[in-house]
Each structure stands twice: as C-alpha cells, then as structure tokens.
Amino acid sequence: MNLHLVVMNYNKDEISKNLMERLNQFPLYNNNHWVGVHIDKNIHISYAPTWRRIENIEKTRFDIEIQNDICYILDLNIEQERRRKGNGSLLVRIIEEFCYHEFSSKKFITTPSGEGAKKDKNGKCFWEKIGYHYFNDKEVEKTLP
C-alpha cells in the first residue's frame, strides 16, 4: 500500500481518536493519557500517561512508526509492577490490530532490549513468546496472516 494514500486519508486527530478507542480495552489506559501523532513521510504515533517525556521513563508507553505497510515498534514499556500479568502482550496485540485496520500493516518489526530481550528458562524472550521471531541477530518480526 502506498503510504502517501494513507496519509491523505487520515489526519492526526482521527488517528488519535481511533487509537484511543482501541486503547479502551487496555486496563492501564485512561482518558487522561496522551496520544501524539506526527505525519511526515511516515506516521509516528506515541502513547504515554503524559506528553512530558521525562515523566514517562518508567511508565507504560509506546512509540511506533508506520513506513508503508510495516509498523516499527520503536519503544514499548510496561511499568515494573504491572509486568508478567499479560499487559505487555495485550498492548502489543492492540498495536497490531490498530495498525492492521488503520494502515493495512501486516508486518511488525522491533529490536528487543532490556527486560523484553531477556530469555526465559526455555530460551525465549518476551517477543518470541508472543509470536515474533528473530530475522537477524538483533531484530524480531511478525507477519499477520
């Protein structure tokens, strides 16, 4: 799909509204949280409790970038005390569904780091547990059917 056509069909407010509607199914979301959208040759979307970056360091948040039909998950964090309770996998699923329905994104790519990169006793990291696989030594991807 041509990203230019996607950008022409959406505006920042519509993208924000549609994402917030999907985030309503996420238990850590509330209507006071912030969604930021920047559109240039790609579409950049951020979600966090507040627009002030320094206040969000340890908070639940994400940053994604849509390039053509690929969604790059640039940053994903779940607050420490909320981890290992299904919140991370639910938030990723919401991102995937949103990007698929809004931008026809079927491919998702990220670079695991921090807690998300740590392997469990079965040798899998968080991303591998939710269906992503390494396609090089640093990045994981998932392609929706």
TANOR-V880486 format. One line per field, one symbol per residue. ss: DSSP state (H for helix, E for strand, C for the rest). phi: phi as a letter, one per 20 degrees, with the letter a starting at -180 (. if undefined). burial: 1 if it has 16 or more other ideal C-beta (glycine too) atoms within 10 Angstrom, else 0. A space follows every 10 residues. Layout:
BEGIN
ss=???
phi=???
burial=???
END
This chain:
BEGIN
ss=CCHHHHHHHC CHHHHHHHHH HHHCCCCCCC CCCEEEEEEC CCEEEEEECC CCHHHHCCCC EEEEEEECCE EEEEEEECCH HHCCCCHHHH HHHHHHHHHH HHHCCCEEEE CCCHHHHCCC CCCCCHHHHC CCEECCCCCE EEECC
phi=.efgffffec cgfffgffff fffgeefeec fefdcdccdc fcddcccafb ffgffdgdef abcccdcldd deeebbcdgg fdfmcnffff ffffgfffff fecmfddccb dgblgfefee fendegfffd oecfdbfcdd bbdff
burial=0010011001 0000110010 0110010110 0010101010 0010111110 0000010001 1111110011 1110011100 0000001101 1111110110 0110110111 0100010000 0000111101 1100000001 11000
END
